[in-house]
Amino acid sequence: MEVNKIYNENCLDTMKRIPDNFIDLTVTSPPYDNLRQYNGYVFDFENIAKELFRVTKKGGVIVWVIGDATINGSETGTSFKQALYFKEIGFNLHDTMIWNKPNFSNPSKNRYHQIFEYMFILSKGRPKTFNPIKDKKNKYKSCFGKNTRRKSDGEMVETKKNVISEWGMRTNLWNMNTVGQEMMCKKAPHPAMFPEKLVKDHVISWSNEREIVYDPFMGSGTTAKVSLELNRDFIGSEISSEYCKIADDRIKNYRNIKMVF
């Protein structure tokens, strides 16, 4: 299977050619609840999920970014239905993370404004890689006095002090802009682009250099570009020839810039 390439086809066709236990990390946001229109292309979730399980390495991770539509006054629950199906076919639901956005897309009149999407972290067994990002400033930076314990004969002995560093591991709620907020008043090349920061932090967290990152819904190529920046290899699938060209041009531009510098 050729890596560092985006295949202009249905992701099921790409995965048919990917060997078993080949992918270290998948980072993607699928089309869900008809919120994203892709010229009538069909989203065959269950077969895609099964193929993702087959091609994912033992200890590999899928980052599945998804939300729910509200139809006839009720949220669809698609997000959790999909997470539970992933569990049914063998994945662990390692974590349920939240992507919190600073602003809401559409105002709500009878419920609180919706500003987040789920980021399900699915693993094939225990995750083999976790590189925690430590950028949460701790409120208290110090060491707490003496730690002591009493021995069986009653003697008190001092143990190692508990030291709190200036920076700690972040929580599983990530506050990040959407691309639309970053490109205010500008036209984005794709209706649902991934923020580079969001993808970058997941790629750092769940993979190492020279490992393979897959995106079955590559869109405008963010996962591919970020993977190259972080010295990972990538494989992408994108059924739309229009978006595939945008992604290929974006990667080509990145490589040209990198060669110059």
C-alpha positions in Angstrom: 0.0 0.0 0.0 1.5 3.3 -1.1 1.7 5.8 1.8 1.7 9.6 1.8 -1.0 9.5 -0.9 -4.7 10.5 -1.0 -6.8 8.1 -2.9 -9.7 9.6 -4.8 -12.3 6.9 -4.0 -14.7 5.5 -1.4 -12.8 4.7 1.7 -14.1 1.1 1.6 -12.2 0.7 -1.7 -9.0 2.0 -0.1 -9.3 -0.1 3.0 -9.8 -3.3 0.8 -6.1 -2.8 -0.2 -4.8 -2.0 3.2 -3.3 -5.0 5.0 -4.6 -6.2 8.4 -3.2 -4.4 11.4 -1.5 -1.7 9.3 -2.7 1.7 10.6 -1.4 3.2 13.9 -3.9 6.1 14.1 -7.0 7.3 12.4 -8.1 10.9 12.9 -11.4 11.8 11.1 -14.7 13.5 11.2 -17.3 11.5 9.2 -20.3 12.9 7.4 -23.2 12.5 9.8 -27.0 13.1 10.0 -26.9 14.7 6.5 -25.4 17.8 8.1 -22.6 17.8 5.5 -23.6 17.3 1.9 -21.3 15.4 -0.3 -23.1 15.4 -3.6 -25.2 12.3 -2.7 -22.3 10.1 -1.7 -23.4 7.2 0.6 -21.9 6.9 4.1 -21.9 3.1 4.9 -21.0 3.5 8.6 -21.2 -0.2 9.8 -19.0 -1.6 7.0 -16.5 1.3 7.4 -16.3 0.6 11.2 -15.6 -3.1 10.6 -12.9 -2.3 8.0 -11.3 0.2 10.4 -11.1 -2.5 13.1 -9.4 -4.8 10.6 -6.8 -2.4 9.4 -6.0 -0.9 12.8 -2.9 -2.2 14.6 -3.3 -3.8 18.0 -3.0 -0.9 20.4 -3.9 1.5 17.6 -6.4 4.4 18.1 -9.2 6.0 16.2 -10.2 9.6 16.9 -13.8 9.9 15.8 -15.1 13.5 15.9 -18.8 13.7 15.6 -21.9 15.6 16.7 -25.7 15.2 16.5 -28.4 16.9 14.4 -31.7 18.0 15.9 -34.6 16.6 13.8 -38.2 17.2 14.7 -37.2 18.6 18.1 -35.0 15.7 19.1 -31.3 15.1 18.9 -30.6 12.0 16.8 -28.1 10.4 19.2 -26.0 9.3 16.2 -22.8 10.0 18.0 -23.4 7.5 20.8 -25.0 4.9 18.5 -21.8 4.9 16.5 -19.6 4.8 19.6 -21.6 1.8 21.0 -21.3 0.0 17.6 -17.6 0.4 17.6 -17.6 -1.3 21.0 -19.8 -4.1 19.7 -17.2 -5.0 17.0 -14.3 -5.0 19.4 -13.0 -1.5 20.0 -12.6 -0.1 23.5 -14.1 3.3 24.2 -10.9 4.6 25.7 -12.2 8.1 26.3 -15.1 10.4 25.5 -13.6 13.8 24.8 -15.2 17.2 24.1 -14.3 19.7 21.5 -15.6 23.0 22.9 -16.0 25.8 20.4 -16.0 29.5 21.5 -19.2 30.3 19.5 -22.3 28.5 18.4 -23.1 28.1 14.7 -26.9 28.5 15.0 -28.9 30.2 17.7 -31.4 28.0 19.7 -34.7 29.3 20.9 -35.9 26.6 23.3 -32.6 25.0 24.4 -29.1 26.2 25.4 -26.8 27.1 22.5 -24.9 24.0 21.2 -21.2 24.6 21.1 -19.4 21.2 21.2 -18.8 18.0 19.4 -17.7 14.6 20.8 -14.3 13.2 20.1 -14.5 9.5 20.8 -11.1 7.9 21.4 -11.4 4.2 20.3 -8.6 1.8 20.8 -8.0 -1.8 19.6 -7.0 -3.1 23.0 -5.0 -0.9 25.3 -3.5 2.1 23.4 0.2 1.4 22.6 1.0 5.2 22.6 0.1 8.1 24.7 2.1 11.3 24.6 0.2 13.6 27.0 0.2 17.3 26.2 1.1 19.3 29.3 -0.1 22.8 28.8 -2.5 23.3 31.7 -1.0 25.7 34.1 -1.4 24.4 37.6 -3.0 26.7 40.2 -0.5 25.8 42.8 3.2 25.1 42.1 5.0 23.9 45.2 5.8 20.9 47.3 3.6 20.0 50.3 5.6 19.9 53.5 6.8 16.5 54.8 5.1 13.3 53.9 5.3 10.7 56.6 4.2 7.2 57.4 4.2 5.1 60.5 6.1 1.8 60.6 4.6 -1.3 62.3 6.7 -0.5 65.4 5.3 2.9 65.7 8.2 4.9 64.3 7.4 7.8 61.9 9.5 7.9 58.8 9.7 10.7 56.1 8.8 9.8 52.6 9.4 11.6 49.2 7.7 15.0 49.0 4.8 15.5 46.6 6.0 18.1 44.1 3.5 19.9 41.8 5.1 21.3 38.6 4.1 24.5 36.9 2.4 22.7 34.0 0.2 19.7 34.1 -1.6 17.4 31.7 -4.7 19.0 30.1 -8.2 17.7 30.6 -10.3 15.8 28.1 -12.2 19.0 27.2 -10.4 21.0 24.5 -11.3 24.6 23.8 -10.5 25.3 20.2 -11.7 27.5 17.4 -13.4 26.1 14.3 -11.8 26.9 10.9 -14.8 29.1 10.2 -14.0 31.2 13.3 -10.3 31.5 12.2 -11.3 32.4 8.6 -14.0 34.9 9.5 -15.5 36.6 6.4 -13.4 34.3 4.2 -14.6 31.3 2.2 -13.2 28.0 3.3 -12.3 25.5 0.6 -14.3 22.8 2.4 -17.7 23.0 4.3 -16.4 21.2 7.4 -12.6 21.7 7.7 -10.7 20.3 10.6 -8.7 22.9 12.6 -5.0 22.1 12.2 -4.5 22.5 16.0 -7.1 19.9 16.8 -5.6 17.3 14.5 -2.1 18.2 15.5 -2.7 17.6 19.2 -4.4 14.3 18.5 -1.6 13.1 16.2 1.0 14.0 18.9 -1.0 12.4 21.6 -1.7 9.0 20.0 1.2 8.3 17.6 4.9 8.5 17.2 7.2 9.7 14.3 7.2 7.5 11.2 3.9 5.8 12.2 0.9 5.7 9.8 -2.0 8.1 10.2 -5.2 7.4 8.2 -8.2 9.7 7.4 -11.0 7.9 5.5 -12.8 11.3 4.9 -9.8 13.4 4.0 -11.7 16.4 2.8 -9.3 19.4 2.3 -6.2 17.4 3.5 -5.7 18.7 7.1 -4.8 15.3 8.5 -2.3 14.7 5.7 -0.6 18.1 6.1 -0.4 17.8 9.8 1.0 14.3 9.6 3.8 15.4 7.3 4.6 18.4 9.6 4.9 15.9 12.5 7.0 13.4 10.6 4.3 10.8 10.3 3.2 9.0 7.2 -0.3 9.2 6.0 -3.0 7.5 3.9 -6.1 9.4 2.9 -9.4 8.5 1.2 -11.6 11.2 -0.4 -14.5 10.4 -2.7 -14.9 13.9 -4.0 -12.5 14.7 -6.9 -13.0 18.4 -6.1 -11.9 18.1 -2.5 -9.1 15.6 -3.4 -7.6 18.2 -5.7 -7.8 20.8 -3.0 -6.0 18.4 -0.6 -3.3 17.4 -3.1 -2.6 21.1 -3.9 -2.4 21.9 -0.2 0.1 19.1 0.4 2.1 20.1 -2.7 2.3 23.7 -1.5 3.5 22.6 2.0 6.2 20.4 0.5 7.4 23.2 -1.8 7.6 25.6 1.2 9.5 23.0 3.2 12.0 22.5 0.4 12.7 26.2 0.3 13.3 26.5 4.0 
